[in-house]
Amino acid sequence: MRKTVSIILFAVVISGCVNRPVLEDQIDREYGWVKIYSTNDMQNAQTKANQMCGQRAFYLKQVYESDLKARNSHSALIPSNIPFQCDVYAAAKAGNLEAQQHQYEVHSEYAKKHGGDSFSTVNPDGSIEAHSFDGTGNACHGSLSKYGSETYCD
């Protein structure tokens, strides 16, 4: 009996020392989401994500910070990853500032060529931004959040 208990105890101790496998980096080709599991170094993660996207990957800081909060409260259930997005418009919608600036510039150029354009975005915090451009490069902007609204023109 003691021998059986000793063997079971030894097996439990050994199994607790085995490292869990690291998840492989993932890309969702349909929606452009990239999750880097293989490193915690941001520069390495950016390089890997760029390669997976075949061009430029946009880091999603707000998604990452939200995941960290969830991970801190349920660390065993949520694997750590660094999220990126391949699609510039989806990245802008997820709150990446560089992608939002790119979207703004593209719409501004389109308005100059075609006489006008507008677009709106819903930010991760639920606020809404709207931008309208005329053919001469003038722009008006509006924002709406739970704190109120604001409109201004260049």
N, C-alpha and C positions, 0 to 999 in steps of 0.2 A: 504494500500500500504506500509506504513512504517513497519507494522507488518511483511509482507512478506519479505521485504528487510532485516529486522532484523533477521528473521529466517534463510534466506539464508546466511547472513554474519556469523551468529553463527555456522551454519553447516560447512562453509568453514574453519573457525578458528579451530573448533574441529577436522576436518579431517586432518588438517595440523599437529596436535599434535600426531596423531597416529603413533606409531613406525612401520617401515617397517619390515616385517618378515625377519629373518636371513636365508640365504640359508643353506641347509643341506650339510654336507661334501659329496663329490662325489668320486667314483672310476669308471674308465672305465676299465672293466675287460678284454676287448679285447686288449687294447693298454697299460695298466698299469699306466695311468695318474691318479693321486690322487689330488684333490683340497680340501683344508681345509678352510672352511668358518667360523667355529664355534669359532675360537680363533685367536688372534694375537700374542700369546706367542709361540715362536719358539719351546721350549721344549715340550709343550703340543701338538703342531701341529705334531712334529716328532713322539711322542708316538701314536697319533691317526692314523697317516699315516702308521706306522709300523703295527698296528693292522689291518688296512684295507688291507694291502699287505699280511698279514699272515707271514711276515718275516721282511725284511729290506727295508725301503723306503729311496730313495735318494732325498735329497732336491735339487731343481733346482734354485739356486741363480740367475743365469742370466735370467731365464724366469721370476722370481719374480721381479727383478729390471726393466725389460722391461715392465712388467705389471704396475708397479708403475708409470713409466713415462707416459704411456697411461692413467692411472687412474687420474693423476694430471691434464691432459688436458681435460679429459671427465669424471670427477668423478661421475656424476650421472648415467652414462651409464654402467660403468664397476664395478661389485661388487668386493670387496677385497677378495683375497684368497691367500693361501700359497701353491705353487705347489710342488708335489713330483712325483717320478716315481718308480714303483715297479721293473721294468726290468732293470738289471744292464747295459745291452748294450744300451738300449734306454737312460738311465741316462747318460752314458758316451758320447753318441752322443749329448745330450742336454747340455753338458759342466760340469757335476758333476766331480770334480777332484778325489774323492774317487773311483767312478765307473771307471774312466779312468785308475787309478792305478791298480784296480782289473783286468781290461781287459788286461793290459800290463803283469801282473804276470801270468795270465792264458795262454796267448800266449807263454810266455817265457817257462813255464813248458811243454807245449805241444811240443815246438821245441826241448827241451832236450830229450823227450821220442821218438819223431818221426823223428828227424833229421833236422827239420827246420819248420818255420812258418812265416807268415807276416800278417799284418793287417793295415788298414788305417782308419782314422776318419776325418770327415769334422766338424770343430768346428763351434759354433754359429756365429762367426765373418766371416765365409767363408773361413778361412785358412784350409789347409789340412796337416795332419801329417801322415807319413808312418813309420812303424816299421818292421824290418826284423830280424829274429833270426836264428842262425845256431844251430846245435846239441850240441855244447859245451857251449852254454850260451852266446856267443858273439852276440852283437846286433848292427845294424846300423839304424839310424834314419834320416828322412828327413822331412823338413817342407817347405811349399809353401804358400805365402800370397801375397797380393798386393804390399808388400815391397820387395819381392824377395824370394829367396830360400836358404836353408842351408842343408847340409848333413854332418853327423858325425857318427863315429863308436866308440863303447866302447873300 
